[in-house]
């Protein structure tokens, strides 16, 4: 047996079954105890769209660029954030899309002028392969800061108080909410097939992509890249070099609801584990990617989570796991593997 198989065999003895509870019960637990519960007004937002720039033909004529401002009005204010999309011009029918939740510097990684290009968002390659490339910056929804979740979208939907309520949504949920608002706009774009939209993110963005896919069934696919602890990684697998709840809650408590902090050091005693959250993507597509040298994200735990979640699908080929050589990153190897998986599913 390989080390990973031995670890999985050891883990299976104590891990909860993916179908131990109904979907509603499982989702409720994860929202109330990990990612947080959004206010009702945020779940039924007042959203409109305004052109940010005129449409432009780019990429040597291969793509039409659209830039819009998404405007969301809440009980306490208004949030505006920009979105960029590159859509293949030669398509005979609406095309599928990959929506990136960008958690890196937007001017360097999702530059709408294409003066700055990055493998983190290889828009030219995405378009060349027949997909629309759409992106927004997570910081435009809520800052990635321990500011008590009082800024950005929170200022629109939450009454400012000295302390957060224990189940109040954290920034992972807020960023995922932003992805859903972009999907609201995509549904108005006739050149994009809104029924075949994949949400993709890396690291904290990978966790966010999974939350977006689970909480918004309109996403047909979630691409979860190097998501690690509180993403696709199984908590119960003993991986000493990987991030644990105590690590992530000490550094990023605002990503989660207050109840999550109570679970610190209980990684192997939780009533639920991340494979059960991953299984909530069924019957839609999900692709989990790891990097071999990314010990902090725990690749063996991400693979184990996929194995344990896969029985939730009648067709297990709809769950993809891929590991590449190298470090913690989202690069062209990952993107091509995600697009290959989409193509294998008829996209």
Residue pairs with C-beta under 8 A, 6 or more apart in sequence:
1 9
3 300
4 300
4 303
4 304
7 237
7 238
7 239
7 300
7 304
8 237
8 300
8 303
8 304
8 307
10 238
11 234
11 236
11 237
11 238
11 304
12 308
14 236
14 268
15 234
15 236
15 273
15 275
15 308
16 271
16 272
16 273
16 276
18 275
18 276
18 279
18 308
18 309
18 311
18 312
19 279
19 311
19 312
20 276
21 29
23 280
26 272
26 276
26 277
26 279
26 280
27 214
27 215
27 280
29 271
29 272
30 214
30 272
30 276
30 277
30 280
31 37
31 167
31 173
31 215
31 257
32 167
32 257
32 259
33 257
33 259
33 260
33 263
33 272
34 230
34 256
34 257
34 259
34 260
34 277
35 169
35 170
35 172
35 173
35 211
35 256
35 257
36 167
36 168
36 169
36 170
36 173
36 256
36 257
37 167
37 168
37 169
37 257
38 157
38 169
38 173
38 177
39 157
39 158
39 169
41 74
41 75
41 157
42 74
42 153
42 156
42 157
42 169
42 177
45 72
45 73
45 74
45 181
46 72
46 73
46 74
47 70
47 71
47 72
47 73
47 181
47 184
47 185
48 71
49 68
49 69
49 70
49 71
49 185
49 188
50 68
50 69
50 71
51 67
51 68
51 69
52 67
52 68
52 69
52 82
53 67
53 112
55 64
55 65
55 66
56 64
56 65
57 63
57 64
57 65
57 89
58 64
58 65
58 86
58 114
59 86
59 114
59 123
59 124
59 127
61 89
62 88
62 89
62 90
62 124
62 127
62 128
63 86
63 87
63 88
63 89
63 123
63 124
63 127
63 133
64 86
64 87
64 89
64 191
65 84
65 85
65 86
65 87
65 112
66 84
66 85
66 87
66 189
67 82
67 83
67 84
67 85
67 112
68 82
68 83
68 185
69 80
69 81
69 82
69 83
70 80
70 81
70 82
70 83
70 181
70 182
70 184
70 185
71 78
71 79
71 80
72 78
72 79
72 80
72 153
72 156
72 181
73 156
74 153
74 156
74 157
75 156
75 157
76 155
76 156
76 157
76 158
76 159
77 155
77 156
78 156
79 141
79 152
79 153
79 155
79 156
81 136
81 137
81 140
81 141
81 178
82 136
82 140
83 134
83 135
83 136
83 182
83 185
84 110
84 112
84 134
84 135
84 136
85 97
85 132
85 133
85 134
85 135
85 186
85 189
85 192
86 123
86 126
86 127
86 132
86 133
86 134
87 95
87 127
87 132
87 189
87 191
87 192
88 95
88 127
88 130
88 131
88 132
91 130
91 191
93 193
94 190
94 191
94 192
94 193
94 194
95 130
95 131
95 132
95 191
95 192
95 193
96 130
96 131
96 132
96 192
96 193
96 196
96 197
96 198
96 220
96 342
96 347
97 131
97 132
97 133
97 134
97 186
97 192
97 193
97 196
97 197
97 198
98 126
98 131
98 132
98 133
98 134
98 197
98 198
98 200
98 223
98 338
98 339
98 342
99 134
99 135
99 136
99 179
99 182
99 183
99 186
99 197
99 198
99 199
99 200
100 110
100 121
100 133
100 134
100 135
100 136
100 200
100 201
100 205
101 136
101 138
101 175
101 176
101 178
101 179
101 199
101 200
101 201
101 205
101 208
101 209
101 212
102 109
102 110
102 120
102 121
102 135
102 136
102 137
102 138
102 205
103 137
103 138
103 139
103 144
103 175
103 201
103 202
103 203
103 204
103 205
103 208
104 118
104 120
106 137
106 139
107 116
108 116
108 118
109 116
109 118
109 120
109 121
110 118
110 120
110 121
110 135
110 136
110 137
111 117
111 118
114 123
114 124
117 123
117 124
119 330
119 331
119 332
119 335
120 202
120 329
120 330
120 331
121 133
121 135
122 332
122 335
123 133
123 135
125 332
125 335
125 336
126 132
126 133
126 335
126 339
127 133
129 339
129 343
131 339
131 342
131 347
132 191
132 192
134 182
134 186
134 192
136 178
136 179
136 182
138 144
138 171
138 175
138 178
138 204
138 205
138 208
140 152
140 178
141 152
141 153
141 174
141 175
141 177
141 178
142 149
142 151
142 152
142 153
142 154
142 171
142 174
142 175
143 151
143 152
144 171
144 204
145 151
145 254
146 252
146 253
146 254
147 254
148 164
148 254
149 158
149 164
149 168
149 169
149 170
149 171
149 174
149 254
150 158
150 160
152 174
153 174
153 177
153 178
154 174
158 168
164 257
164 258
165 258
166 257
166 258
166 259
167 257
167 258
167 259
168 257
168 258
169 177
169 257
170 254
170 255
170 256
170 257
170 260
171 254
171 255
172 204
172 207
172 208
172 211
172 230
172 255
172 256
173 211
173 215
175 205
175 208
175 211
175 212
176 208
176 209
176 211
176 212
176 215
176 216
179 199
179 208
179 209
179 212
179 216
179 219
180 212
180 215
180 216
180 218
183 194
183 197
183 199
183 216
183 218
183 219
186 192
186 194
186 197
187 194
187 218
194 218
195 220
196 220
196 221
196 347
197 218
197 219
197 220
197 221
198 219
198 220
198 221
198 222
198 223
198 285
198 338
198 342
199 209
199 212
199 213
199 219
199 221
199 222
199 223
200 209
200 222
200 223
200 225
200 338
201 207
201 208
201 209
201 223
201 224
201 225
201 227
202 225
202 226
202 329
202 330
203 225
203 226
203 227
203 228
203 297
203 328
204 252
204 255
205 225
206 224
206 225
206 226
206 227
206 228
206 231
206 232
207 224
207 227
207 228
207 230
207 231
207 255
209 222
209 223
209 224
209 225
209 227
210 222
210 224
210 227
210 231
210 232
210 277
210 278
210 281
210 286
212 219
212 222
213 219
213 221
213 222
213 281
213 284
213 286
214 222
214 277
214 280
214 281
217 284
219 284
220 284
220 285
221 284
221 285
221 286
221 287
221 342
221 345
222 281
222 284
222 285
222 286
222 287
223 287
223 289
223 338
224 231
224 232
224 278
224 286
224 287
224 288
224 289
225 289
225 330
225 334
226 289
226 290
226 291
226 294
226 297
226 328
226 329
226 330
227 233
227 288
227 297
227 302
228 242
228 243
228 294
228 296
228 297
228 298
228 302
229 235
229 242
229 243
229 244
229 245
229 247
229 248
229 297
229 298
230 245
230 248
230 255
230 256
230 274
231 274
231 297
231 302
232 274
232 278
232 288
232 302
232 305
232 306
233 242
233 243
233 274
233 297
233 298
233 301
233 302
233 305
234 273
234 274
234 275
234 298
234 301
234 302
234 304
234 305
234 308
235 244
235 245
235 267
235 268
235 270
235 273
235 274
235 301
236 267
236 268
236 270
236 273
237 298
237 300
237 301
237 304
238 268
239 295
239 298
239 300
239 301
241 295
241 296
241 298
242 295
242 296
242 297
242 298
242 301
243 296
243 297
243 298
244 267
245 260
245 263
245 264
245 265
245 266
245 267
246 264
246 265
248 255
249 256
249 260
249 261
249 264
253 260
253 261
263 270
273 305
273 308
274 305
275 304
275 305
275 306
275 308
275 309
276 309
278 286
278 288
278 305
278 306
278 309
279 309
279 312
282 309
282 312
282 313
282 318
283 313
283 314
283 315
283 318
284 318
285 318
285 319
285 320
285 341
285 342
285 345
286 318
286 319
286 320
287 319
287 320
287 321
287 322
287 337
287 338
287 341
288 302
288 303
288 305
288 306
288 319
288 320
288 321
288 322
289 321
289 322
289 323
289 324
289 334
289 337
289 338
290 297
290 299
290 302
290 303
290 321
290 322
290 323
290 324
291 297
291 299
291 323
291 324
291 325
291 326
291 327
291 328
291 329
292 299
292 323
292 324
292 325
292 326
293 325
293 326
293 327
293 328
294 327
294 328
296 328
297 328
299 323
302 321
303 321
303 323
306 319
306 321
307 321
309 319
310 316
310 319
313 319
317 344
317 345
318 345
320 341
322 334
322 337
322 341
324 333
324 334
324 337
326 333
